[in-house]
Amino acid sequence: KQLSKKNNKNRQIRQTKRSLFQAPFLCYNIIYIMSEKNYEFTKKFAKHLKLERIKKDMSQEELAFKAGISLVAYGAIESGKSSPKLETVYKIAQALDIEIFKLFIFND
């Protein structure tokens, strides 16, 4: 009976070690999948933002100035290289004179 307990304990230790070894790989995969989804969303947002800006017949410079953000920051957002904070999205929506939720409605 004591031998059985010892074997069970050893088995549990091996399983724990195996789980700990695999954990970083699983976390990496989850983070990769989430970042891929975020990348897709950022690109869709950027494309839609550009369309809204063009509809209002504004240049990037005009919109950035009106929103109170730098041209470099706005360019990075519109090209999909940067994900803006909600506060920045709000400023952009005000500059475009549209309701903020409309920037999140993608038709593709």
C-alpha positions as CSV (number, residue, x, y, z in Angstrom):
1,K,0.0,0.0,0.0
2,Q,2.9,2.4,0.8
3,L,4.5,1.6,-2.5
4,S,1.2,2.4,-4.3
5,K,1.1,5.8,-2.5
6,K,4.7,6.5,-3.5
7,N,4.0,5.6,-7.1
8,N,1.0,7.9,-7.2
9,K,3.0,10.7,-5.7
10,N,5.8,10.2,-8.3
11,R,3.2,10.1,-11.1
12,Q,1.7,13.4,-9.8
13,I,5.1,15.0,-9.7
14,R,5.9,14.0,-13.3
15,Q,2.5,15.3,-14.5
16,T,3.1,18.6,-12.7
17,K,6.5,18.9,-14.2
18,R,5.2,18.1,-17.7
19,S,2.4,20.7,-17.2
20,L,4.8,23.3,-16.1
21,F,7.0,22.6,-19.0
22,Q,4.1,22.9,-21.5
23,A,2.6,26.0,-19.9
24,P,4.9,28.6,-21.6
25,F,4.2,27.1,-25.0
26,L,0.4,27.1,-24.4
27,C,0.6,30.8,-23.2
28,Y,2.6,31.7,-26.2
29,N,0.0,30.1,-28.5
30,I,-2.9,31.9,-26.8
31,I,-1.1,35.2,-26.9
32,Y,-0.3,34.7,-30.6
33,I,-3.9,33.9,-31.4
34,M,-5.1,36.9,-29.5
35,S,-2.6,39.2,-31.1
36,E,-3.6,37.9,-34.6
37,K,-7.3,38.8,-33.8
38,N,-6.2,42.2,-32.5
39,Y,-4.2,42.8,-35.6
40,E,-7.2,42.0,-37.8
41,F,-9.4,44.4,-35.8
42,T,-6.8,47.1,-35.9
43,K,-6.5,46.8,-39.7
44,K,-10.3,46.9,-40.1
45,F,-10.5,49.9,-37.8
46,A,-7.8,51.7,-39.7
47,K,-9.4,51.0,-43.1
48,H,-12.7,52.3,-41.9
49,L,-11.2,55.4,-40.3
50,K,-9.6,56.3,-43.6
51,L,-12.9,55.9,-45.4
52,E,-14.6,58.2,-42.9
53,R,-11.9,60.8,-43.2
54,I,-12.1,60.7,-47.0
55,K,-15.9,61.0,-46.8
56,K,-15.4,64.3,-44.9
57,D,-12.9,65.5,-47.5
58,M,-10.2,66.0,-44.9
59,S,-6.5,65.4,-45.1
60,Q,-4.7,63.4,-42.4
61,E,-3.1,66.6,-41.2
62,E,-6.4,68.4,-40.9
63,L,-8.0,65.6,-39.0
64,A,-5.0,65.2,-36.6
65,F,-5.0,69.0,-35.9
66,K,-8.7,69.0,-35.3
67,A,-8.5,66.0,-33.0
68,G,-5.6,67.5,-31.1
69,I,-3.2,64.6,-31.8
70,S,0.1,64.6,-33.7
71,L,0.2,63.8,-37.4
72,V,2.6,61.0,-36.7
73,A,0.2,59.4,-34.2
74,Y,-2.7,59.8,-36.5
75,G,-0.8,58.3,-39.4
76,A,0.2,55.3,-37.3
77,I,-3.5,54.7,-36.3
78,E,-4.8,55.1,-39.9
79,S,-2.2,52.8,-41.3
80,G,-3.0,50.1,-38.7
81,K,0.5,50.3,-37.0
82,S,-1.0,51.6,-33.8
83,S,-4.1,50.9,-31.7
84,P,-5.5,54.1,-30.3
85,K,-6.8,54.6,-26.7
86,L,-10.5,55.1,-26.4
87,E,-9.9,58.7,-25.5
88,T,-8.1,59.2,-28.8
89,V,-10.9,57.5,-30.8
90,Y,-13.3,59.8,-29.1
91,K,-11.3,62.9,-30.2
92,I,-11.1,61.5,-33.7
93,A,-14.9,60.9,-33.8
94,Q,-15.5,64.5,-32.6
95,A,-13.1,65.8,-35.3
96,L,-15.0,63.8,-37.9
97,D,-18.3,65.1,-36.5
98,I,-19.7,61.5,-36.2
99,E,-20.8,59.4,-33.3
100,I,-18.0,57.3,-31.8
101,F,-19.8,53.9,-32.3
102,K,-19.9,54.5,-36.1
103,L,-16.1,54.1,-36.2
104,F,-16.6,50.5,-35.0
105,I,-19.1,49.5,-37.7
106,F,-17.2,47.6,-40.4
107,N,-19.0,46.6,-43.6
108,D,-16.6,43.9,-44.8
